[in-house]
Amino acid sequence: MFNTIRPLLLAAMLAFSGILPAAADTIPTPQESAFWSAEVESGNLPPVQERLPKDPLIVDLAAKGREFGKPGGTLRTMVTRSKDIRQMVVYGYARLVGFNQDYELVPDLLASYENEGNRKFTLKLREGHKWSDGSPFTSEDFRYWWEDVANNELLSPSGPPDFLIVEGKLPTVTFPDETTVIFEWDDPNPNFLQSLAQARPPFIYRPAAFLKQYHEKYADAEELAFQVEDARVKSWAALHNKLDNLYKFDNHELPTLQPWLNASSGKKIRHNFVRNPYYHRIDSKGVQLPYIDVVEMEIVAPGLVAAKTNAGESDLQGRGLAFRDASILKKGEAQGGYKTLLWKTGVASQIAIYPNLNFSDDVWRDVLRDVRVRRALSLAIDRQTINQALYFKLAHPAANSVLPASPFYSEENAAAWAQYDVDQANALLDEAGLDQRDKNGIRLLPDGRPMELVIETAGERQEVENALQIVTDTWREIGVKLVMRPLDRDILRNRVFAGNSMASVWFGWDDGIPQAHTSPAYLAPTDQVFLAWPKWGQYYQTGGEAGEAPDMPEAQRLMELAHEWQIATTDEERAAVWVEMLKIHADQVYAIGILNGAPQPIVVSNRLRNVPQQAMWAWEPGAHFGIHRPDEFFFAD
């Protein structure tokens, strides 16, 4: 009986998720798009029924409250850096498994998967699925990546990615047939599926048919040597790595599985991305997605995004806009032919200050490592005034913690050391031994220097500078002088990673809405990107070859807890780990959160349909527009 019920439950679950299983007798007759019809008629492209997998992913638009779309049109959007054409991979959000609108993991590129105790994962591919160049997408693409790329010392000097290493061991990876790939570990790897669904996915496969011509194991030696010389690189491995980047999306010849493929070569002001003729999703009328034929991505200066959007030059824009732009965008709606939506944001904190516990200055490092100092700095921030001045009270003053949408939300954690209390802040600094001041009222460090706390910013968000101006005034009341130093983003990060930055400001955790299946590794010193402990993160990431081992008890406990989550066998055990780790962060104030939930302006052309009115703008999980499936957006005219 169980064997009968199980498929019915799966079908019900997938239907609820807005995805219908593609049984052979239920697949609608595929409809050819006008965009590719000329290529089909000329014989340059097979008809759509031969381009789709045998079991395409059928999107149930009605279950999602969406309309059937009309194929066609060009969608205009903007980014501010050439390398941000990779946002097309983020927004496209074609993943082996991905999050649906309810943040549940569902198969996407995969036809299905089976998880046996978080130790053995059987991935089933769609029969007949093809890359954008028409070559088969099979288990050979996974084998090529695993054996010839990830485990090739010349192509991957550091070996396979960290998320595949469990208790120091790599998985056993097998390929029983063309549509089956099996990853198996001795110990649980509960983070495996979620990693595949990330905004920047790990890509555990490669277009083998294309890349083999650049691999010494498969290519003709003379031809490969010519290619290396022609590309002006040092080796075949350098050439392979240059051409092989599914995330950067900068090689227009590299096949893709995303809804749109890069049709522009080299650096340009405008990049065009055209619909993938072999894309695996269709609607329940048989129309192949994406509905939109072309995405035109223009690269503009950061300061021009709001102005050009206001002038009606973007059909869908979120990146490059901030809440401060909302009023001017609202005023331009009638003339620009768009509407301005205000989505929620998914980061743990809109603005967070990170004292660098690995700062190279010994005296300052000891001061910043005193939790009383970090608590005092947090208490001396007038979050209500910042909320009023920057967000018209539409954000939520709070510490850096998870948001109410997460099951791990705690009002106590959100309020920890986040009330405005100058008296308590002064008392904590006095208690920490910083009770001497100079003639200007600035406290003195143990070596007699004035307590001038330099906070470095990426200089990209005006609201950060505005908020720090208010913090400057209130910190002066506790005898701390704030010095703000704007830098280029890459320079800022390099300074932090090297231990040369005293403190920095950025967003809080990317994932402010973790669920039971979410790994809490980003709460522990496992990555240099958490700006409060870059050296500790480097130590973990390099296996002790760089950086410094965590030498504070609370940080060491966070590492233990992250490991406990990894080996836990039940959701209850994992939830208990989350609760304790969040409590440690609330108590230790590693990041001084200021507020969260600031609305994100999303500008949408009046012609564009199926864009949600209310939604979450989050990098992780969600991939910004990705989770909302832009391949289902369409132009009404």
CORRALIN-V357622 format. One line per field, one symbol per residue. ss: DSSP state (h for helix, s for strand, l for the rest). psi: psi as a letter, one per 40 degrees, with the letter a starting at -180 (. if undefined). burial: # if it has 24 or more other C-alpha atoms within 12 Angstrom, else .. A space follows every 50 residues. Layout:
ss=???
psi=???
burial=???
This chain:
ss=lhhhhhhhhhhhhhhhllssllllllllllsllhhhhhhhhllllllhhh hlllllsssllhhhlllllllllssssssllhhhhhhhhhhhllllsssl llllsssllssssssslllssssssllllslllllsllhhhhhhhhhhhh lllllllllllhhhlsllsllssssssllssssslllllllhhhhhllll lllllllhhhhhhhllllllhhhhhhhhhhhllllhhhhhhhhlllllll lllllllllssslllllllsssssslllllssslllsslllllssssssl lhhhhhhhhhlllllsslllllhhhhhhhhhlhhhhlsssssssslllll sssssllllllhhhhhhhhlhhhhhhhhhlllhhhhhhhhhllllsslll llllllllllhhhhhllllllhhhhhhhhhhlllllslllllssllllls lssssssllllhhhhhhhhhhhhhhhllllssssssllhhhhhhhhhlll llssssllllllllllllllhhhllllllllllhhhhhhhhlllllllll llhhhhhhhhhhhhhhhlllhhhhhhhhhhhhhhhhhhlllsssssllls sssssllssllllllssllllllllhhhlhhhlssll
psi=ddddddddddddddddeehhigideehihihhiddedddddeeehiidde diidgihhhgdddefiihihiiihhhiiieideeeeddddddfhidiiha eefihiicdidiihhgfedhhhhhihheiiieeeiihadddddddddecd fhdddgdeaiideehhfeiiihhigdadehhhhhidiigeeddddeeidg iegfiigdddddeehdddihddddddddddefididddddddeggdddfe heehiieidiihehiahidhhhhiiheeieiiieeehhiidhdhhhhhhi ideeddddddefehdhhdheiideeddddddedddefiihihiiieidhd hhhghhefiehdddddddehdddddddddfhgddddddddefeeahhiih iiideieehhddddehfeihgddddddddddeefeiiaeeehihideeii ghhhhhiefehdddddddddddddddeefhhhhhhhiidddddddddeee hdiihaiahdgefiadehhedeeigehedheefddddddddefeeiaiih fhddddddddddddddeieidddddddddddddddddefdhgidiiehih hhhhieehiehidhahhhdhidfbddeegeeeiihd.
burial=.............#########....##.####.##..........#### ###########..#..################.################# ##############...################################# ....#....#######...##.###...#######.############## ################.......##.##......################ ##############.....############################### .#..######################.###.##..############### ##########...########################..##..####### ####.#.###..##########.###.##..#.####....####....# ###########.##########.#############.....##.###### #########################################.....#### ...##.############.....##.######################## ############..#####################..
